[in-house]
Amino acid sequence: MADTLSHSANGNGAIYSNGHSNGSANGAANGKPNYESVVDRVANGPVSQAAQDQVNKTANEFANLNASRKATPGTAATSQRLTHYHSYFFDLLAWKNPRASGIVYASLVSLIFAARYLDVIRYFFKLTWLALGTTVAAEIVGKVVLGQGITSQLRPNKYFVVSRDTLDTMIGDVHELINFFVIEAQRILFAENIGASVAAFVAAFLSYYLVKIVPYWGLAILGTTAAFMIPLLYTSNQEVIDAQLKHASDLVNAQTAQVRDAANKHTAHVAELTKHAPLDETAFPSAPSGTFQKDTEDFLDGSATNAAPVFPVEPASSADPLVNL
């Protein structure tokens, strides 16, 4: 029997060589289940390893996304330096880090639904009075029963404060974020990027009509979904979309060139006809030289022969009615 147990112990030690061989052997010898071995199998199993790999990849993608904010930004058409958030939002909406972009999108949609269906302000006040009531009751009961307050015993040696460096960093980030929206609004307004300006025009045009039938939180979800999904669809089908856009651009350019050539030919033909057409002076009647001066002198002397005849006016008869003024 001892040899059997010794053989079982040696076998278990060969199988579980991660530090738990003794516990495995003892569990097998005593006939009891070895819970440490089960936990170890679950913790080091394929499912746990796959989950840990996904967590590590997600953390790395968020680190890469934050690193893009520190990259050297480009310049606008006015030679002004862009903010760090330009590269950050570009990488976020372009899904260069898919896990990070997906989590941010899901978080934004969840926040919109929470703001719509949860009374956040009311819950905030409820949590506040519950926390204050608990701390005050614990302090009073502790002083009455134990002679010293319970809450005061949990008080830290130093209260938490926000350091100057942290506050400066936060203010700098807020300043960069505000300038990002200000600069982008001007770039869209002055059509620095035609595609972005057209997209903003379409969004504003559709929102003008959708706001009549869709609530604001619905518009927020539609806008967030469009901002994240349209770049994703483009990156997923970039070759096909670029080919179709190039084909459409070639057709438009060809049609424009054809219209321009036709207009140039017509303009040149009209100019040639105008240049070589003879001027027919007989089409415009003209008076003999000096006629206007002579007619003027005769009119001033009262001897104009071509004056309009003066017709005599017959005197009113007695039978005609008189008009009383």
Residue frames relative to the residue before (quaternion, step in Angstrom):
aa qw qx qy qz dx dy dz
M 1.0000 0.0000 0.0000 0.0000 0.00 0.00 0.00
A 0.6507 0.5127 -0.3058 0.4693 3.52 1.06 -0.88
D 0.6349 0.5203 -0.3367 0.4614 3.54 1.06 -0.76
T 0.6353 0.5360 -0.3324 0.4458 3.57 1.05 -0.77
L 0.6652 0.4918 -0.3027 0.4732 3.55 0.96 -0.92
S 0.6428 0.5156 -0.3332 0.4582 3.54 1.03 -0.81
H 0.6425 0.5187 -0.3177 0.4660 3.57 1.03 -0.77
S 0.6456 0.5092 -0.3188 0.4714 3.60 1.04 -0.81
A 0.6489 0.5181 -0.3238 0.4535 3.54 0.98 -0.84
N 0.6599 0.4949 -0.3133 0.4706 3.57 0.95 -0.81
G 0.6421 0.5233 -0.3279 0.4543 3.59 1.02 -0.76
N 0.6715 0.4847 -0.3067 0.4691 3.55 0.91 -0.86
G 0.6353 0.5244 -0.3414 0.4526 3.53 1.01 -0.68
A 0.6426 0.5103 -0.3345 0.4634 3.57 1.08 -0.58
I 0.6727 0.4923 -0.3054 0.4601 3.56 1.04 -0.76
Y 0.7867 0.2245 -0.1007 0.5662 3.60 0.77 -1.01
S 0.0642 0.8257 -0.5501 0.1075 3.53 0.12 1.26
N 0.4987 0.6644 -0.4187 0.3669 3.61 1.08 0.62
G 0.7471 -0.4011 0.2345 0.4754 3.58 1.03 0.55
H 0.7085 0.4301 -0.2581 0.4965 3.58 1.23 -0.19
S 0.3159 0.7775 -0.4983 0.2178 3.59 1.15 0.40
N 0.6450 0.5203 -0.3320 0.4507 3.55 1.02 -0.76
G 0.6608 0.4938 -0.3094 0.4732 3.58 0.96 -0.86
S 0.6400 0.5204 -0.3302 0.4589 3.58 1.01 -0.74
A 0.6642 0.4999 -0.3061 0.4640 3.53 0.98 -0.83
N 0.6559 0.5024 -0.3153 0.4669 3.56 0.98 -0.83
G 0.6510 0.5114 -0.3269 0.4558 3.58 0.99 -0.82
A 0.6674 0.4859 -0.3077 0.4731 3.56 0.97 -0.81
A 0.6540 0.5178 -0.3167 0.4515 3.57 1.05 -0.76
N 0.7198 0.4302 -0.2516 0.4832 3.58 0.99 -0.78
G 0.4648 -0.6987 0.4371 0.3236 3.59 1.23 -0.17
K 0.5577 0.5902 -0.3906 0.4337 3.61 1.22 0.36
P 0.5439 -0.6178 0.4385 0.3608 3.64 -1.06 0.58
N 0.3570 -0.7304 0.5490 0.1942 3.55 -0.99 0.85
Y 0.2249 -0.8123 0.5269 0.1095 3.58 -0.12 1.31
E 0.6022 0.5612 -0.3697 0.4310 3.59 1.06 -0.62
S 0.6458 0.5147 -0.3196 0.4646 3.55 1.01 -0.75
V 0.6419 0.5191 -0.3248 0.4615 3.59 1.00 -0.78
V 0.6560 0.5011 -0.3069 0.4737 3.58 0.95 -0.89
D 0.6527 0.5148 -0.3168 0.4567 3.54 0.99 -0.84
R 0.6374 0.5229 -0.3261 0.4626 3.58 1.02 -0.76
V 0.6693 0.4875 -0.3023 0.4722 3.59 0.97 -0.86
A 0.6798 0.5015 -0.2982 0.4444 3.57 0.94 -0.90
N 0.7756 0.3084 -0.1636 0.5259 3.58 1.03 -0.74
G 0.4251 0.7243 -0.4484 0.3058 3.57 1.24 0.30
P 0.7011 -0.4772 0.3157 0.4255 3.60 -1.23 0.15
V 0.6329 0.5300 -0.3447 0.4469 3.60 1.03 -0.72
S 0.6708 0.4903 -0.2962 0.4710 3.56 0.93 -0.90
Q 0.6524 0.5089 -0.3201 0.4614 3.57 0.97 -0.80
A 0.6447 0.5129 -0.3233 0.4656 3.60 1.00 -0.79
A 0.6513 0.5048 -0.3163 0.4700 3.59 0.99 -0.83
Q 0.6573 0.5047 -0.3129 0.4640 3.58 0.98 -0.81
D 0.6258 0.5286 -0.3354 0.4652 3.57 1.06 -0.68
Q 0.6525 0.5058 -0.3136 0.4691 3.58 0.98 -0.80
V 0.6339 0.5218 -0.3292 0.4664 3.58 1.04 -0.77
N 0.6638 0.4986 -0.3046 0.4668 3.56 0.94 -0.87
K 0.6538 0.5033 -0.3203 0.4654 3.62 0.95 -0.80
T 0.6426 0.5162 -0.3253 0.4635 3.58 1.01 -0.79
A 0.6491 0.5079 -0.3163 0.4697 3.58 0.97 -0.84
N 0.6495 0.5110 -0.3187 0.4641 3.59 0.98 -0.77
E 0.6588 0.5026 -0.3205 0.4590 3.59 0.97 -0.77
F 0.6400 0.4962 -0.3340 0.4823 3.60 1.00 -0.70
A 0.6222 0.5256 -0.3416 0.4689 3.59 1.06 -0.69
N 0.6525 0.4999 -0.3117 0.4766 3.60 1.01 -0.79
L 0.6406 0.5210 -0.3260 0.4603 3.58 1.03 -0.76
N 0.6681 0.4750 -0.3030 0.4860 3.58 0.98 -0.77
A 0.6294 0.5332 -0.3399 0.4517 3.58 1.09 -0.64
S 0.6091 0.5586 -0.3603 0.4325 3.60 1.10 -0.59
R 0.6014 0.5603 -0.3630 0.4390 3.58 1.16 -0.48
K 0.6977 0.4522 -0.2660 0.4878 3.57 1.17 -0.51
A 0.4653 0.6813 -0.4496 0.3425 3.57 1.26 0.01
T 0.5941 -0.5739 0.4238 0.3716 3.55 -1.24 0.46
P 0.3167 -0.7745 0.5108 0.1973 3.62 -0.53 1.09
G 0.5226 -0.6246 0.4793 0.3271 3.53 -1.31 0.28
T 0.4987 -0.6239 0.5032 0.3298 3.53 -1.26 -0.46
A 0.4823 -0.6506 0.5086 0.2921 3.55 -1.23 0.52
A 0.7157 -0.4261 0.3204 0.4512 3.57 -1.30 -0.06
T 0.6704 0.4778 -0.2855 0.4908 3.58 1.23 -0.45
S 0.5039 -0.6693 0.3950 0.3770 3.60 1.35 0.24
Q 0.4430 0.6653 -0.4768 0.3657 3.59 1.18 0.48
R 0.5025 -0.6550 0.4757 0.3037 3.54 -1.07 0.75
L 0.3702 -0.7193 0.5451 0.2199 3.54 -0.93 0.92
T 0.5626 -0.6119 0.4398 0.3402 3.55 -1.24 0.39
H 0.6395 -0.5228 0.3980 0.3992 3.55 -1.31 0.25
Y 0.6178 0.5674 -0.3521 0.4153 3.58 1.13 -0.50
H 0.5138 0.6252 -0.4362 0.3936 3.62 1.17 -0.21
S 0.6944 0.4340 -0.2714 0.5057 3.58 0.88 -0.90
Y 0.6173 0.5581 -0.3481 0.4317 3.59 1.06 -0.69
F 0.7201 0.4249 -0.2501 0.4882 3.59 0.78 -1.01
F 0.5916 0.5562 -0.3754 0.4469 3.59 1.10 -0.54
D 0.6839 0.4589 -0.2858 0.4899 3.59 0.89 -0.89
L 0.6415 0.5332 -0.3332 0.4395 3.59 1.03 -0.72
L 0.7461 0.3986 -0.2246 0.4838 3.60 0.80 -0.99
A 0.6477 0.5020 -0.3240 0.4726 3.60 1.20 -0.39
W 0.3756 -0.7584 0.4609 0.2671 3.60 1.30 0.02
K 0.2062 0.7757 -0.5632 0.1966 3.56 0.88 0.93
N 0.7272 0.2135 -0.1576 0.6331 3.55 1.28 -0.44
P 0.2515 -0.8441 0.4435 0.1658 3.61 0.29 1.24
R 0.6666 0.5004 -0.3249 0.4468 3.61 0.87 -0.83
A 0.6595 0.5000 -0.3087 0.4688 3.58 0.93 -0.85
S 0.6684 0.4911 -0.3099 0.4649 3.60 0.91 -0.86
G 0.6542 0.5134 -0.3176 0.4555 3.59 0.96 -0.79
I 0.6598 0.4965 -0.3118 0.4701 3.59 0.96 -0.81
V 0.6467 0.5086 -0.3258 0.4658 3.60 0.96 -0.80
Y 0.6501 0.5105 -0.3186 0.4639 3.59 0.95 -0.84
A 0.6687 0.4854 -0.3041 0.4741 3.61 0.87 -0.90
S 0.6420 0.5245 -0.3288 0.4524 3.60 1.01 -0.74
L 0.6605 0.5029 -0.3153 0.4599 3.59 0.94 -0.84
V 0.6576 0.4934 -0.3145 0.4745 3.59 0.93 -0.85
S 0.6431 0.5176 -0.3237 0.4622 3.60 0.99 -0.77
L 0.6464 0.5125 -0.3228 0.4640 3.58 1.00 -0.77
I 0.6368 0.5187 -0.3356 0.4613 3.59 1.01 -0.75
F 0.6666 0.4810 -0.3016 0.4830 3.59 0.93 -0.85
A 0.6386 0.5238 -0.3315 0.4560 3.59 1.00 -0.75
A 0.6636 0.4930 -0.3051 0.4727 3.57 0.98 -0.82
R 0.6640 0.5064 -0.3037 0.4587 3.57 1.14 -0.60
Y 0.8231 0.2786 -0.1091 0.4827 3.58 0.76 -1.03
L 0.7034 0.3962 -0.2686 0.5254 3.62 1.20 -0.17
D 0.3588 -0.7102 0.5651 0.2179 3.53 -0.99 0.88
V 0.1853 -0.8470 0.4900 0.0903 3.52 0.34 1.31
I 0.6612 0.5103 -0.3234 0.4447 3.60 0.88 -0.88
R 0.6571 0.5053 -0.3133 0.4634 3.58 0.94 -0.84
Y 0.6574 0.4959 -0.3094 0.4756 3.58 0.97 -0.81
F 0.6045 0.5517 -0.3567 0.4506 3.58 1.08 -0.64
F 0.6801 0.4629 -0.2962 0.4852 3.59 0.89 -0.89
K 0.6254 0.5331 -0.3456 0.4530 3.59 1.03 -0.70
L 0.6620 0.4900 -0.3028 0.4796 3.57 0.92 -0.86
T 0.6337 0.5403 -0.3331 0.4422 3.59 1.04 -0.73
W 0.7245 0.4205 -0.2815 0.4680 3.62 0.77 -0.92
L 0.5984 0.5400 -0.3739 0.4588 3.59 1.13 -0.46
A 0.6662 0.4930 -0.3078 0.4672 3.59 0.92 -0.86
L 0.6788 0.4783 -0.2988 0.4703 3.59 0.89 -0.89
G 0.6472 0.5161 -0.3250 0.4574 3.58 0.97 -0.79
T 0.6501 0.5162 -0.3194 0.4570 3.59 0.98 -0.78
T 0.6909 0.4748 -0.2906 0.4613 3.59 0.85 -0.92
V 0.6597 0.4964 -0.3141 0.4688 3.60 0.97 -0.81
A 0.6654 0.4962 -0.3107 0.4631 3.62 0.91 -0.87
A 0.6510 0.5064 -0.3248 0.4628 3.60 0.97 -0.79
E 0.6552 0.5030 -0.3221 0.4626 3.58 0.98 -0.74
I 0.6811 0.4780 -0.3025 0.4649 3.60 0.88 -0.87
V 0.6717 0.4883 -0.3078 0.4643 3.62 0.84 -0.90
G 0.6430 0.5245 -0.3286 0.4510 3.57 1.00 -0.75
K 0.6740 0.4801 -0.3057 0.4710 3.61 0.94 -0.75
V 0.6707 0.4887 -0.3064 0.4663 3.60 1.04 -0.72
V 0.7658 0.3814 -0.1981 0.4784 3.58 0.81 -0.96
L 0.8101 0.2847 -0.1188 0.4986 3.57 0.77 -1.04
G 0.5030 -0.6667 0.4205 0.3546 3.54 1.20 -0.25
Q 0.7687 0.1689 -0.1400 0.6008 3.58 1.24 -0.02
G 0.5415 -0.6623 0.4175 0.3063 3.54 -1.02 0.81
I 0.4691 -0.6720 0.4973 0.2847 3.54 -1.10 0.72
T 0.6567 0.5210 -0.3178 0.4430 3.58 0.93 -0.85
S 0.6498 0.5222 -0.3189 0.4510 3.56 0.97 -0.78
Q 0.6233 0.5327 -0.3401 0.4605 3.57 1.16 -0.55
L 0.6883 0.4599 -0.2712 0.4911 3.57 1.17 -0.53
R 0.4583 0.6962 -0.4465 0.3253 3.57 1.27 -0.08
P 0.4351 -0.7027 0.4853 0.2852 3.63 -0.86 0.87
N 0.6202 -0.5522 0.4043 0.3833 3.53 -1.25 0.40
K 0.7816 0.0883 -0.0428 0.6160 3.57 1.13 -0.70
Y 0.4336 -0.6843 0.5217 0.2674 3.53 -0.98 0.86
F 0.5486 -0.6183 0.4593 0.3253 3.50 -1.21 0.64
V 0.0335 -0.7801 0.6248 -0.0080 3.55 -0.99 0.89
V 0.4302 -0.6593 0.5509 0.2770 3.54 -1.28 0.46
S 0.3845 -0.7470 0.4972 0.2167 3.54 -0.64 1.11
R 0.6353 -0.5434 0.3942 0.3817 3.52 -1.25 0.45
D 0.6383 0.5286 -0.3308 0.4514 3.59 0.98 -0.78
T 0.6554 0.5046 -0.3146 0.4657 3.57 0.95 -0.86
L 0.6634 0.5016 -0.3062 0.4631 3.57 0.95 -0.87
D 0.6424 0.5122 -0.3261 0.4676 3.61 0.99 -0.78
T 0.6413 0.5180 -0.3214 0.4659 3.57 1.03 -0.79
M 0.6583 0.5039 -0.3101 0.4655 3.58 0.95 -0.86
I 0.6574 0.4985 -0.3155 0.4688 3.59 0.93 -0.87
G 0.6443 0.5206 -0.3219 0.4586 3.59 1.00 -0.78
D 0.6536 0.5035 -0.3156 0.4688 3.60 1.01 -0.79
V 0.6468 0.5045 -0.3221 0.4726 3.59 0.99 -0.81
H 0.6387 0.5257 -0.3263 0.4574 3.57 1.00 -0.81
E 0.6591 0.4924 -0.3060 0.4791 3.60 0.96 -0.83
L 0.6537 0.5204 -0.3196 0.4468 3.59 0.97 -0.82
I 0.6518 0.5020 -0.3180 0.4712 3.60 0.96 -0.83
N 0.6684 0.4923 -0.3030 0.4681 3.58 0.93 -0.85
F 0.5706 0.5793 -0.3858 0.4358 3.59 1.12 -0.55
F 0.7016 0.4489 -0.2749 0.4803 3.60 0.81 -0.96
V 0.6434 0.5238 -0.3337 0.4476 3.61 0.99 -0.77
I 0.6836 0.4773 -0.2903 0.4697 3.59 0.88 -0.92
E 0.6688 0.5040 -0.3137 0.4476 3.59 0.90 -0.87
A 0.6181 0.5377 -0.3496 0.4545 3.59 1.03 -0.72
Q 0.6816 0.4710 -0.2938 0.4768 3.60 0.94 -0.81
R 0.6338 0.5236 -0.3396 0.4570 3.60 1.00 -0.73
I 0.6548 0.4908 -0.3092 0.4845 3.58 1.05 -0.75
L 0.6591 0.5266 -0.3129 0.4364 3.58 0.93 -0.89
F 0.7699 0.3340 -0.1765 0.5143 3.59 0.92 -0.88
A 0.4878 -0.7347 0.3952 0.2570 3.57 1.23 0.65
E 0.1497 0.7855 -0.5797 0.1568 3.57 0.76 1.00
N 0.7526 0.1463 -0.0927 0.6353 3.55 1.14 -0.71
I 0.3842 -0.7610 0.4735 0.2213 3.56 -0.36 1.25
G 0.6521 0.5326 -0.3222 0.4329 3.59 0.92 -0.84
A 0.6713 0.4834 -0.2977 0.4766 3.58 0.94 -0.88
S 0.6493 0.5123 -0.3226 0.4603 3.59 0.99 -0.77
V 0.6478 0.5030 -0.3199 0.4743 3.60 0.99 -0.79
A 0.6460 0.5133 -0.3194 0.4660 3.58 0.98 -0.82
A 0.6529 0.4988 -0.3142 0.4756 3.60 0.98 -0.78
F 0.6271 0.5297 -0.3333 0.4637 3.59 1.04 -0.76
V 0.6668 0.4922 -0.3065 0.4681 3.60 0.88 -0.91
A 0.6545 0.5139 -0.3184 0.4541 3.59 0.96 -0.84
A 0.6730 0.4837 -0.3013 0.4715 3.58 0.93 -0.85
F 0.6435 0.5279 -0.3211 0.4518 3.58 1.00 -0.82
L 0.6879 0.4629 -0.2860 0.4803 3.59 0.89 -0.88
S 0.6401 0.5300 -0.3307 0.4472 3.58 1.00 -0.76
Y 0.5947 0.5834 -0.3629 0.4176 3.58 1.07 -0.69
Y 0.7382 0.3794 -0.2213 0.5120 3.59 1.02 -0.76
L 0.6527 0.5251 -0.3270 0.4374 3.60 1.04 -0.66
V 0.5964 0.5951 -0.3707 0.3907 3.58 1.11 -0.64
K 0.5977 0.5725 -0.3592 0.4312 3.59 1.23 -0.37
I 0.7933 0.2766 -0.1308 0.5263 3.60 1.11 -0.61
V 0.7220 0.3776 -0.2295 0.5324 3.62 1.20 -0.38
P 0.4419 -0.6900 0.4927 0.2932 3.63 -0.86 0.84
Y 0.6878 -0.5075 0.3276 0.4025 3.54 -1.28 0.35
W 0.6545 0.5007 -0.3341 0.4575 3.59 0.95 -0.76
G 0.6135 0.5325 -0.3460 0.4693 3.60 1.14 -0.58
L 0.6389 0.5065 -0.3209 0.4820 3.57 1.04 -0.76
A 0.6226 0.5386 -0.3406 0.4541 3.58 1.06 -0.73
I 0.6604 0.4895 -0.3076 0.4793 3.59 0.96 -0.82
L 0.6488 0.5121 -0.3190 0.4637 3.60 0.97 -0.83
G 0.6703 0.4978 -0.3013 0.4606 3.57 0.94 -0.85
T 0.6554 0.5021 -0.3128 0.4697 3.58 0.97 -0.84
T 0.6563 0.5087 -0.3090 0.4636 3.57 0.96 -0.88
A 0.6615 0.4970 -0.3134 0.4661 3.59 0.93 -0.84
A 0.6581 0.5242 -0.3181 0.4370 3.60 0.94 -0.86
F 0.7332 0.4044 -0.2369 0.4927 3.60 1.05 -0.69
M 0.7424 0.4576 -0.2442 0.4240 3.59 0.88 -0.89
I 0.6146 0.5566 -0.3658 0.4226 3.61 1.00 -0.66
P 0.6678 0.4542 -0.3275 0.4904 3.67 0.86 -0.74
L 0.6251 0.5369 -0.3484 0.4468 3.60 1.05 -0.67
L 0.6561 0.4930 -0.3123 0.4785 3.59 0.96 -0.82
Y 0.6461 0.5185 -0.3269 0.4548 3.58 1.02 -0.74
T 0.6858 0.4739 -0.2923 0.4686 3.60 0.86 -0.91
S 0.6557 0.5116 -0.3163 0.4565 3.60 1.09 -0.66
N 0.7875 0.1993 -0.1030 0.5740 3.61 1.10 -0.64
Q 0.1396 0.8541 -0.4930 0.0895 3.56 1.07 0.74
E 0.6621 0.5186 -0.3231 0.4341 3.61 0.89 -0.87
V 0.6802 0.4818 -0.2968 0.4660 3.58 0.89 -0.92
I 0.6747 0.4952 -0.2994 0.4581 3.58 0.89 -0.93
D 0.6558 0.5052 -0.3179 0.4623 3.60 0.93 -0.83
A 0.6420 0.5178 -0.3316 0.4580 3.58 1.01 -0.75
Q 0.6685 0.4887 -0.3044 0.4707 3.59 0.94 -0.83
L 0.6476 0.5067 -0.3206 0.4702 3.58 0.99 -0.78
K 0.6453 0.5077 -0.3247 0.4694 3.59 0.99 -0.77
H 0.6399 0.5179 -0.3270 0.4641 3.60 1.00 -0.79
A 0.6644 0.4884 -0.3055 0.4761 3.59 0.94 -0.86
S 0.6461 0.5143 -0.3261 0.4602 3.59 1.00 -0.77
D 0.6411 0.5170 -0.3284 0.4624 3.59 1.00 -0.76
L 0.6451 0.5139 -0.3270 0.4613 3.59 0.99 -0.80
V 0.6611 0.5007 -0.3079 0.4663 3.58 0.91 -0.88
N 0.6637 0.4984 -0.3104 0.4634 3.58 0.93 -0.86
A 0.6488 0.5104 -0.3252 0.4613 3.59 0.98 -0.78
Q 0.6662 0.4900 -0.3074 0.4708 3.58 0.92 -0.86
T 0.6433 0.5189 -0.3215 0.4621 3.58 1.00 -0.78
A 0.6528 0.5056 -0.3118 0.4701 3.57 0.97 -0.83
Q 0.6385 0.5244 -0.3289 0.4574 3.59 1.02 -0.77
V 0.6658 0.4863 -0.3036 0.4776 3.58 0.92 -0.87
R 0.6470 0.5196 -0.3241 0.4543 3.59 0.97 -0.79
D 0.6562 0.5023 -0.3157 0.4663 3.60 0.95 -0.82
A 0.6511 0.5093 -0.3200 0.4629 3.59 0.95 -0.83
A 0.6565 0.5048 -0.3137 0.4646 3.58 0.97 -0.81
N 0.6492 0.5116 -0.3222 0.4614 3.60 0.99 -0.79
K 0.6552 0.5052 -0.3177 0.4632 3.58 0.98 -0.83
H 0.6611 0.4984 -0.3161 0.4633 3.59 0.92 -0.82
T 0.6484 0.5122 -0.3217 0.4623 3.59 0.98 -0.80
A 0.6619 0.4998 -0.3091 0.4654 3.57 0.95 -0.84
H 0.6402 0.5249 -0.3255 0.4568 3.62 1.01 -0.78
V 0.6597 0.4955 -0.3076 0.4740 3.60 0.94 -0.86
A 0.6493 0.5120 -0.3211 0.4617 3.57 0.98 -0.80
E 0.6467 0.5149 -0.3211 0.4622 3.61 1.01 -0.76
L 0.6567 0.5008 -0.3181 0.4655 3.60 0.95 -0.80
T 0.6572 0.5097 -0.3081 0.4619 3.57 0.95 -0.81
K 0.6606 0.5335 -0.3080 0.4291 3.56 1.02 -0.77
H 0.7832 0.3368 -0.1662 0.4955 3.60 0.93 -0.89
A 0.5017 0.6499 -0.4500 0.3514 3.68 1.13 -0.01
P 0.3847 -0.7237 0.5142 0.2526 3.73 -0.83 0.97
L 0.4242 -0.6954 0.5279 0.2405 3.53 -1.14 0.73
D 0.2267 -0.7828 0.5705 0.1017 3.66 -0.59 1.16
E 0.2126 -0.8210 0.5201 0.1015 3.55 -0.18 1.33
T 0.5999 0.5831 -0.3682 0.4057 3.63 1.18 -0.48
A 0.5653 0.6087 -0.3894 0.3979 3.55 1.22 -0.28
F 0.7243 0.3509 -0.2224 0.5503 3.57 1.25 -0.39
P 0.2951 -0.7765 0.5246 0.1863 3.73 -0.33 1.17
S 0.0784 -0.7916 0.6059 0.0159 3.51 -1.08 0.83
A 0.4594 -0.6771 0.5060 0.2729 3.57 -1.10 0.67
P 0.5930 -0.5633 0.4194 0.3937 3.63 -1.18 0.53
S 0.6239 -0.5633 0.3927 0.3730 3.49 -1.21 0.57
G 0.8197 0.2410 -0.2063 0.4769 3.57 -0.96 0.91
T 0.4577 0.7001 -0.4519 0.3102 3.59 1.20 -0.06
F 0.6616 0.5123 -0.3185 0.4454 3.58 0.90 -0.88
Q 0.6530 0.5088 -0.3216 0.4596 3.61 1.01 -0.81
K 0.6641 0.5052 -0.3134 0.4534 3.59 0.96 -0.89
D 0.6506 0.5115 -0.3214 0.4602 3.59 0.94 -0.84
T 0.6375 0.5242 -0.3331 0.4559 3.57 1.00 -0.69
E 0.6670 0.4938 -0.3117 0.4627 3.60 0.92 -0.87
D 0.6478 0.5108 -0.3266 0.4612 3.63 0.98 -0.78
F 0.6469 0.5199 -0.3315 0.4487 3.56 1.01 -0.71
L 0.6623 0.4951 -0.3088 0.4700 3.56 1.01 -0.78
D 0.6945 0.4582 -0.2840 0.4765 3.63 1.06 -0.69
G 0.4782 -0.6863 0.4302 0.3393 3.58 1.23 -0.25
S 0.6181 0.5532 -0.3382 0.4445 3.55 1.25 0.18
A 0.2755 0.7726 -0.5323 0.2095 3.55 1.09 0.58
T 0.3289 -0.7710 0.5201 0.1640 3.52 -0.77 1.10
N 0.7199 0.4306 -0.2431 0.4871 3.52 1.16 -0.54
A 0.3325 0.7582 -0.5062 0.2416 3.56 1.23 0.41
A 0.5804 -0.5919 0.4283 0.3596 3.55 -1.10 0.60
P 0.4786 -0.6788 0.4657 0.3055 3.65 -0.85 0.88
V 0.3196 -0.7253 0.5825 0.1805 3.48 -1.19 0.78
F 0.2606 -0.7793 0.5545 0.1312 3.55 -0.61 1.15
P 0.4534 -0.6884 0.4826 0.2960 3.65 -0.91 0.87
V 0.3294 -0.7296 0.5711 0.1817 3.48 -1.13 0.73
E 0.3829 -0.7336 0.5151 0.2235 3.53 -0.71 1.03
P 0.4715 -0.6714 0.4820 0.3074 3.60 -1.00 0.81
A 0.5560 -0.6207 0.4449 0.3281 3.48 -1.14 0.69
S 0.3781 -0.7230 0.5340 0.2216 3.58 -0.89 0.91
S 0.6332 -0.5479 0.3833 0.3898 3.51 -1.28 0.30
A 0.6210 0.5590 -0.3552 0.4192 3.53 1.18 -0.46
D 0.5804 0.5908 -0.3840 0.4082 3.56 1.22 -0.46
P 0.4757 -0.6738 0.4651 0.3215 3.58 -0.83 0.74
L 0.3917 -0.7012 0.5458 0.2389 3.47 -1.12 0.73
V 0.3324 -0.7272 0.5718 0.1838 3.52 -1.05 0.78
N 0.2420 -0.7676 0.5798 0.1264 3.50 -0.61 1.14
L 0.2617 -0.7664 0.5696 0.1406 3.55 -0.67 1.08
